[in-house]
């Protein structure tokens, strides 16, 4: 895999250098052609119509040449981006993925599992998986990871991920096209608000008439000033335009504020949508998403590009010289009118185009994840009451160091009680199970050899900390978290809880009593999950639980005064202890 990415990175980089050299060569030719054309025009000046004809032909041909020349530079930049895409994947395979967005903006301490499962933030799964360049694509991916999908939707996502996994060129070209995208949720929100704004130009007969009359008056004022009247009188011809602009200024400003920042965003989106439109998809979900872009006479990419162009022309009002355009032609009103005409036809379609674009970006992220981890598998999500995982590993641990474990657990009225010494791997095992369940419910591949489960929502309590701004102790914060989980288990049938060292903020007697009561309450409520604890006495509950509780453990061995961990889950209650040895190694004198 790394060799393939390296070859592609080198090939694209070499092509970019070649295109850059070509662009430089033709820059010189372009300059020479311009001066030759100017010289010929001067030579033909005395021939009147011949000079005019040459000027028209030369400008037309030169403009096409300039466009072709600029296309070389665009192609060069695209190949530079493709080279960077492959370099990013090389770094990724070496477990250096901080070049991707961390998704920190999606962190939510109130979410059922995202903090404990490292879904967002530095070195999170989102950063490991994300290949979206647009803000809406990132938001969609975050939403998929944060909210379990239905079985039907999971199946559709899996099919689309499998299809895009095989389309390396298409995926990387899409990423390269979107690499320069700089969008903002706030700007897109403003644009969507504009879609609902009522028109004020296109439905006004007097403003339409004013737009036709203003240029006539403007030209008349100039002609009369040049040949017949003083400039003081000529100014009168521009007063109607000035009054019209004054009357409509607030509404034009409101439209401009809602749309001005969307110009470049839409131009980037149009290129991405065009790339989607040009592909042939076979999976149902991708085909349906693509079909959203083919509504009406023109496809979505052309309509989005057109909207970007209209906003660009309205943004000319930011230029100080635009006042002349407004006085002579009512420039602002002409382009607001164009915006309103576009809005009237496409306002219901644009949000759907955005939705389709963001979902395809999310699929692309999962497809790249699958391509980079071909040994991962699609889980089976079906209506049964058991989770079965074989050789399940933590997705964020390097495959060379990853230790995989099996897990089989009923998802109704059953608890796996996991004991073990410090650093034995209990918390990592909990996160391994939780994160793979989350991936399964999002439509992604999972890090396992086999994985089947019913629809589940993961709730966790692992990293509860004190909240000084709420005057909340860590113990009380944990109780609040446990209360949320208890209520979820009581109210729903598909909750899978993962708890690490429950009630750790109180004394050992209270912790044991409370933990025992909580475990029994979960069993009575038909709850299912994993609980890790250092309280070995809780292991005695298995004997009287009629199969509702099973003891698992992770052991550690001491060899030649050193700790040896195998991070493998075993049946039974832990029999190993290492805290004393660890304290001695840290310099604590123990008698």
C-alpha positions in Angstrom: 0.0 0.0 0.0 2.7 2.5 1.0 4.7 1.7 -2.2 1.6 2.4 -4.3 1.1 5.8 -2.6 4.7 6.6 -2.9 4.7 5.9 -6.7 1.6 8.0 -7.2 3.1 10.8 -5.1 6.2 10.9 -7.2 4.3 10.6 -10.5 2.0 13.4 -9.7 4.8 15.6 -8.4 6.8 15.0 -11.6 3.8 15.8 -13.8 3.2 19.0 -11.8 6.8 20.1 -12.4 6.4 19.3 -16.1 3.2 21.4 -16.3 4.9 24.3 -14.4 7.7 24.4 -17.0 5.2 24.3 -19.8 3.3 27.2 -18.3 6.5 29.3 -18.0 7.4 28.6 -21.6 4.0 29.7 -22.9 4.1 32.7 -20.6 7.0 34.0 -22.7 5.2 33.1 -25.9 2.0 34.8 -24.7 4.0 38.0 -24.0 5.6 37.9 -27.5 2.3 37.3 -29.2 0.7 40.2 -27.4 3.5 42.6 -28.5 3.3 41.3 -32.1 -0.4 41.8 -32.1 -0.1 45.3 -30.8 2.5 46.1 -33.5 0.4 44.8 -36.3 -2.6 46.8 -35.0 -0.5 50.0 -35.0 0.7 49.2 -38.5 -2.9 48.7 -39.7 -4.2 51.7 -37.9 -4.3 53.8 -41.1 -6.3 51.2 -42.9 -9.4 51.9 -40.8 -11.8 48.9 -41.1 -9.0 46.4 -41.6 -7.4 47.5 -38.2 -10.8 47.1 -36.5 -11.3 43.6 -38.1 -7.8 42.6 -37.0 -8.4 43.9 -33.5 -11.6 41.9 -33.1 -10.0 38.6 -34.5 -6.8 39.1 -32.5 -8.6 39.8 -29.1 -10.9 36.8 -29.6 -8.0 34.4 -30.4 -5.8 35.8 -27.7 -8.5 35.5 -25.1 -8.9 31.8 -26.0 -5.1 31.3 -25.8 -5.0 33.0 -22.4 -7.8 30.7 -21.2 -5.9 27.6 -22.5 -2.7 28.9 -20.8 -4.5 29.4 -17.5 -5.8 25.8 -17.8 -2.2 24.6 -17.7 -1.7 26.3 -14.4 -4.9 24.9 -13.0 -3.8 21.4 -14.1 -0.5 22.0 -12.5 -2.1 22.9 -9.2 -4.4 19.9 -9.4 -1.4 17.5 -9.8 0.4 19.2 -6.9 -2.7 18.6 -4.8 -2.8 15.0 -6.0 0.8 14.6 -4.9 -0.1 16.0 -1.5 -3.1 13.7 -1.1 -0.8 10.7 -1.6 1.9 12.1 0.7 -0.8 12.5 3.4 -1.8 8.8 3.0 1.9 7.8 3.3 2.0 9.7 6.6 -1.3 8.2 7.7 0.0 4.7 7.2 2.9 5.6 9.5 0.3 6.7 12.0 0.9 10.4 11.6 -2.5 11.8 10.7 -2.5 15.2 12.4 -2.6 16.8 8.9 -6.3 16.0 8.8 -9.0 18.0 10.6 -9.4 16.7 14.2 -13.1 17.4 14.4 -12.6 19.2 17.7 -15.5 21.4 16.9 -17.8 18.4 17.2 -16.7 17.5 20.7 -19.7 17.3 23.1 -19.3 16.3 26.7 -23.0 15.5 26.9 -22.9 13.0 24.1 -23.5 9.3 25.2 -20.0 8.2 24.1 -17.9 10.6 22.0 -15.5 11.8 24.7 -14.8 8.4 26.2 -14.4 6.7 22.8 -12.0 9.4 21.4 -14.3 10.2 18.5 -13.2 13.8 18.1 -10.1 15.9 18.9 -6.4 15.4 18.5 -5.5 11.7 17.5 -9.2 10.8 17.5 -10.9 8.4 15.2 -12.5 11.3 13.3 -9.0 12.7 12.5 -7.9 9.1 11.6 -10.8 8.6 9.2 -11.8 12.0 7.9 -11.0 12.9 4.2 -13.7 15.6 3.8 -12.6 19.0 2.7 -15.9 20.9 3.1 -17.4 21.9 6.4 -20.6 20.1 5.5 -18.8 16.9 4.6 -17.0 16.9 8.0 -20.3 17.7 9.8 -22.0 14.8 8.0 -19.2 12.4 8.9 -19.3 13.5 12.5 -23.1 13.0 12.5 -22.7 9.5 11.2 -20.2 8.6 13.9 -22.4 10.3 16.6 -25.8 8.8 15.8 -26.5 5.1 15.0 -28.2 4.5 11.7 -31.0 2.0 10.9 -30.2 -1.4 9.5 -31.5 -0.4 6.1 -29.4 2.8 6.0 -26.3 0.9 7.3 -26.7 -1.6 4.4 -26.9 1.2 1.9 -23.8 2.9 3.3 -21.9 -0.3 3.3 -22.7 -0.9 -0.4 -21.6 2.6 -1.3 -18.4 2.4 0.7 -17.5 -0.9 -1.0 -18.0 0.7 -4.4 -16.0 3.8 -3.7 -13.2 1.8 -2.0 -12.3 0.5 -5.5 -12.3 3.9 -7.1 -8.9 5.2 -6.0 -8.4 7.7 -8.9 -11.9 9.1 -8.5 -11.6 9.5 -4.8 -8.2 11.2 -4.9 -9.2 13.5 -7.7 -12.2 14.5 -5.6 -10.0 15.2 -2.7 -7.6 17.2 -4.8 -10.4 19.3 -6.2 -11.6 20.1 -2.8 -8.3 20.8 -1.2 -8.5 24.6 -1.6 -12.0 24.8 -0.3 -12.4 27.2 2.6 -16.0 27.3 3.6 -17.9 28.1 6.8 -21.1 26.8 8.4 -22.0 30.4 9.2 -21.7 31.5 5.6 -23.7 28.6 4.3 -26.3 29.2 7.0 -26.6 32.8 5.8 -27.0 31.6 2.2 -29.8 29.3 3.2 -31.5 32.1 5.0 -31.3 34.2 1.9 -33.1 31.4 0.0 -36.2 32.1 2.2 -36.0 35.9 1.8 -38.9 37.4 -0.2 -38.0 39.1 -3.6 -38.2 42.9 -3.9 -36.8 43.5 -7.4 -38.1 40.7 -9.6 -41.7 41.3 -8.4 -41.6 45.1 -8.7 -42.7 46.5 -12.1 -41.4 50.0 -11.3 -37.9 48.8 -10.4 -37.8 46.7 -13.6 -38.7 49.8 -15.6 -36.1 51.8 -13.7 -33.4 49.3 -14.7 -34.2 49.8 -18.4 -34.6 53.6 -18.1 -31.4 54.3 -16.1 -28.9 53.4 -18.9 -30.9 55.5 -21.4 -30.8 58.5 -19.1 -27.1 57.9 -18.3 -26.1 57.9 -21.9 -28.3 60.9 -22.7 -26.8 62.8 -19.8 -23.2 62.2 -21.2 -24.1 63.1 -24.8 -26.0 66.3 -23.9 -23.2 67.4 -21.5 -20.6 66.8 -24.3 -22.4 68.8 -27.0 -25.3 70.9 -25.6 -25.6 71.6 -21.9 -23.4 72.4 -18.9 -22.6 69.6 -16.5 -24.8 71.1 -13.8 -27.8 70.3 -15.9 -26.5 66.9 -17.0 -26.4 65.8 -13.4 -30.2 65.9 -13.3 -30.3 62.9 -15.6 -28.8 60.8 -12.8 -31.1 61.9 -10.0 -33.7 59.2 -10.7 -31.1 56.5 -10.4 -29.7 58.0 -7.2 -33.2 58.1 -5.7 -33.9 54.5 -6.7 -30.6 53.3 -5.2 -31.3 55.2 -2.0 -34.8 53.7 -1.7 -33.6 50.1 -2.2 -30.2 50.4 -0.4 -31.3 48.6 2.8 -32.8 45.6 1.0 -29.8 45.3 -1.4 -27.5 45.4 1.6 -29.5 42.7 3.3 -29.3 40.5 0.3 -25.5 41.2 -0.1 -24.8 40.4 3.5 -26.5 37.0 3.2 -24.7 36.0 0.0 -21.4 37.8 -0.5 -19.2 35.2 1.4 -20.7 32.3 -0.6 -19.2 33.2 -3.9 -15.9 31.2 -3.6 -17.6 28.5 -1.6 -20.1 27.8 -4.4 -17.4 27.9 -7.0 -15.5 25.1 -5.1 -18.7 23.2 -4.5 -19.6 23.4 -8.3 -16.3 21.7 -9.2 -16.9 18.9 -6.6 -20.5 18.4 -7.8 -19.3 18.3 -11.4 -16.9 15.5 -10.5 -19.7 13.5 -9.0 -22.0 14.2 -12.0 -19.4 12.7 -14.4 -19.1 9.4 -12.6 -21.2 6.3 -13.1 -22.4 4.7 -9.8 -23.9 1.3 -9.3 -24.7 1.2 -5.6 -28.2 2.4 -4.8 -27.3 5.1 -2.3 -24.6 6.7 -4.5 -26.9 6.5 -7.5 -29.8 8.2 -5.6 -27.5 10.9 -4.2 -26.1 11.6 -7.7 -29.6 11.8 -9.2 -30.2 14.8 -6.9 -27.9 16.8 -9.1 -29.9 16.2 -12.3 -33.1 18.2 -11.9 -34.4 20.7 -14.4 -32.8 21.8 -17.7 -29.3 22.3 -16.3 -27.5 20.0 -13.9 -26.6 21.2 -10.4 -22.9 22.0 -11.1 -23.9 24.6 -13.7 -26.6 26.1 -11.6 -24.3 26.4 -8.5 -21.5 27.9 -10.7 -24.1 30.3 -12.1 -25.1 31.4 -8.6 -21.4 31.9 -7.7 -21.0 34.1 -10.8 -24.1 36.2 -10.0 -22.8 36.8 -6.4 -19.4 37.7 -7.9 -21.0 40.4 -10.0 -23.0 41.7 -7.1 -19.8 41.8 -5.0 -18.4 44.4 -7.5 -20.3 46.9 -5.4 -17.4 46.5 -2.9 -15.2 48.3 -5.5 -15.1 52.2 -5.0 -15.7 52.7 -8.8 -18.9 50.6 -8.6 -20.8 53.8 -7.9 -20.4 54.8 -11.5 -21.9 51.4 -12.6 -24.8 52.0 -10.3 -25.5 55.5 -11.3 -25.4 54.6 -15.0 -27.0 51.1 -15.0 -28.4 50.4 -11.5 -25.8 47.6 -11.3 -26.8 46.3 -7.9 -30.5 46.0 -8.8 -29.7 44.1 -12.0 -27.7 41.4 -10.1 -30.1 41.3 -7.2 -32.8 40.7 -9.8 -30.7 37.8 -11.2 -30.3 36.4 -7.8 -34.0 36.5 -7.2 -34.7 34.7 -10.5 -32.2 32.0 -9.6 -33.8 31.8 -6.1 -37.3 31.4 -7.5 -36.3 28.3 -9.5 -33.6 26.6 -7.4 -34.3 27.5 -3.7 -35.7 24.1 -2.9 -32.9 22.3 -4.8 -29.8 23.9 -3.3 -30.2 22.4 0.2 -30.7 19.0 -1.4 -27.5 19.4 -3.4 -25.6 20.3 -0.3 -27.0 17.3 1.5 -26.0 14.9 -1.4 -22.5 16.4 -1.6 -21.9 16.0 2.2 -23.1 12.4 2.2 -20.9 11.5 -0.7 -17.9 13.1 1.1 -18.7 11.0 4.2 -18.9 7.8 2.1 -15.5 8.8 0.6 -14.0 9.0 4.1 -15.2 5.5 5.0 -14.1 4.2 1.6 -10.6 5.5 2.1 -10.5 4.0 5.6 -11.5 0.6 4.1 -8.9 1.0 1.3 -6.2 1.6 3.8 -7.3 -1.3 6.0 -8.3 -4.0 3.5 -8.2 -6.6 6.3 -11.1 -4.9 8.1 -14.6 -6.2 7.5 -18.2 -5.1 7.1 -20.2 -6.1 10.2 -23.5 -7.9 10.1 -26.2 -5.8 11.7 -29.3 -7.8 12.3 -32.2 -8.1 14.7 -30.8 -10.6 17.2 -29.8 -10.3 20.9 -26.1 -11.1 20.7 -22.9 -9.3 19.8 -20.2 -11.6 18.5 -16.7 -10.4 17.6 -13.7 -12.4 16.6 -10.2 -11.0 16.6 -11.5 -7.5 17.4 -8.8 -4.8 17.7 -8.6 -1.1 18.5 -8.7 0.9 15.2 -6.3 3.6 16.4 -3.5 1.2 17.5 -0.9 0.4 14.9 -1.6 -3.0 13.4 1.9 -4.2 14.2 1.3 -3.6 17.9 -2.4 -4.2 18.1 -3.6 -7.1 20.2 -7.0 -8.5 19.2 -9.6 -10.2 21.4 -12.8 -12.1 21.0 -16.1 -11.0 22.6 -19.4 -12.7 22.7 -22.1 -11.1 24.8 -25.9 -11.2 24.9 -27.3 -7.7 24.4 -30.1 -8.2 26.9 -29.8 -8.6 30.7 -26.1 -9.6 30.6 -22.9 -8.0 32.0 -19.3 -8.9 31.4 -17.4 -7.9 34.6 -13.8 -7.3 33.7 -11.1 -7.3 36.4 -7.4 -6.9 36.1 -4.4 -5.1 37.5 -3.2 -1.6 36.5 -2.1 -1.2 32.9 -3.3 -4.6 31.9 -5.4 -3.2 29.1 -9.0 -3.1 30.5 -9.8 0.4 29.4 -8.3 -0.2 26.0 -10.5 -3.3 25.6 -13.6 -1.3 26.6 -12.8 1.3 24.0 -12.0 -1.4 21.4 -15.5 -2.8 21.8 -17.2 0.6 22.0 -15.5 2.1 19.0 -16.1 -0.9 16.8 -19.8 -0.9 17.7 -20.0 2.8 16.8 -18.3 2.1 13.5 -20.7 -0.8 12.8 -23.7 1.5 13.5 -22.3 4.2 11.3 -22.0 2.1 8.2 -18.2 1.7 8.3 -16.0 -1.3 8.3 -14.8 -2.5 11.7 -11.4 -3.7 13.0 -12.2 -7.4 13.3 -12.2 -10.7 11.5 -15.9 -11.3 12.2 -18.4 -8.9 13.8 -22.2 -9.2 14.1 -24.6 -7.3 16.4 -28.1 -6.0 16.7 -28.8 -2.2 16.4 -27.1 -0.7 19.5 -26.5 2.8 21.0 -23.3 2.9 23.1 -23.4 4.8 26.5 -20.2 5.2 28.4 -18.9 6.4 31.7 -15.1 6.4 31.7 -13.6 9.8 31.9 -15.9 11.8 34.2 -14.0 14.8 35.8 -15.0 17.6 38.1 -16.6 20.7 36.6 -15.3 23.7 38.6 -17.6 26.1 36.7 -20.6 24.1 38.0 -19.1 23.5 41.4 -19.4 19.7 40.6 -17.0 17.1 42.1 -15.8 14.3 39.9 -17.8 11.8 42.0 -21.0 13.8 41.6 -20.2 14.2 37.9 -20.0 10.4 37.6 -23.3 10.0 39.4 -24.9 12.4 37.0 -23.5 10.4 34.1 -24.7 7.1 35.6 -28.1 8.5 36.1 -28.3 9.3 32.3 -27.3 5.7 31.5 -29.7 4.2 34.0 -32.6 6.3 32.4 -31.5 5.3 28.9 -31.5 1.6 29.8 -34.9 1.8 31.5 -36.4 3.7 28.5 -34.8 1.9 25.5 -34.1 -1.6 24.4 -30.9 -1.1 22.4 -28.5 0.4 24.9 -25.0 -1.1 25.4 -23.2 0.5 28.3 -19.5 0.6 29.0 -18.3 1.6 32.4 -14.8 1.9 33.8 -14.1 1.9 37.5 -17.5 3.0 38.6 -18.0 5.0 41.8 -14.2 5.5 42.1 -14.7 8.8 43.9 -15.8 7.3 47.2 -14.5 4.9 49.9 -14.0 1.2 49.1 -17.0 0.1 51.2 -19.4 2.5 49.6 -17.9 1.8 46.2 -18.5 -2.0 46.6 -22.0 -1.6 47.9 -23.0 0.9 45.2 -21.4 -1.0 42.4 -23.1 -4.2 43.4 -26.5 -2.4 43.6 -25.9 -0.8 40.2 -25.0 -4.0 38.5 -28.1 -5.7 39.9 -30.3 -2.8 38.7 -28.9 -3.0 35.2 -29.7 -6.8 35.1 -33.2 -6.2 36.3 -33.7 -3.5 33.6 -32.5 -6.0 30.9 -29.4 -3.9 30.4 -26.2 -5.2 28.8 -22.7 -4.0 28.7 -19.1 -4.1 29.9 -17.9 -3.0 33.4 -14.2 -2.9 34.3 -13.3 -2.7 38.0 -10.5 -3.3 40.5 -13.1 -4.5 43.0 -12.4 -8.2 42.9 -15.1 -9.0 45.4 -17.7 -8.1 42.7 -16.6 -11.3 41.0 -18.6 -13.3 43.5 -21.9 -12.0 41.9 -21.4 -14.4 38.9 -22.3 -17.4 41.0 -25.8 -16.2 41.8 -26.6 -14.4 38.6 -28.0 -17.3 36.6 -25.7 -16.6 33.7 -26.5 -12.8 33.6 -23.0 -12.0 34.8 -19.7 -13.4 33.5 -16.3 -12.7 34.9 -13.5 -11.8 32.5 -10.0 -10.6 33.3 -6.7 -9.3 31.9 -3.7 -10.6 33.7 -0.1 -9.5 34.1 3.0 -11.6 34.8 6.2 -10.6 36.7 9.4 -11.9 35.1 12.8 -11.0 36.5 11.2 -8.1 38.4 9.6 -6.7 35.2 5.9 -6.6 34.3 4.8 -8.5 31.2 1.5 -7.8 29.6 -0.2 -9.9 27.0 -3.4 -7.7 26.8 -5.5 -10.8 26.2 -9.0 -11.3 27.7 -9.5 -14.4 29.8 -12.3 -16.0 31.7 -12.4 -15.6 35.5 -11.4 -13.1 38.1 -8.0 -11.5 38.0 -5.4 -13.1 40.3 -2.4 -10.8 39.5 -1.4 -7.6 41.3 1.2 -5.0 40.2 0.5 -1.8 42.0 3.1 -2.4 44.7 5.8 -3.2 42.1 4.9 -0.1 40.1 5.1 2.1 43.2 8.5 0.7 44.0 9.7 1.4 40.5 8.6 5.0 41.0 10.7 5.3 44.1 8.1 4.8 46.8 9.6 2.9 49.7 7.3 0.1 50.8 8.2 -1.9 53.9 
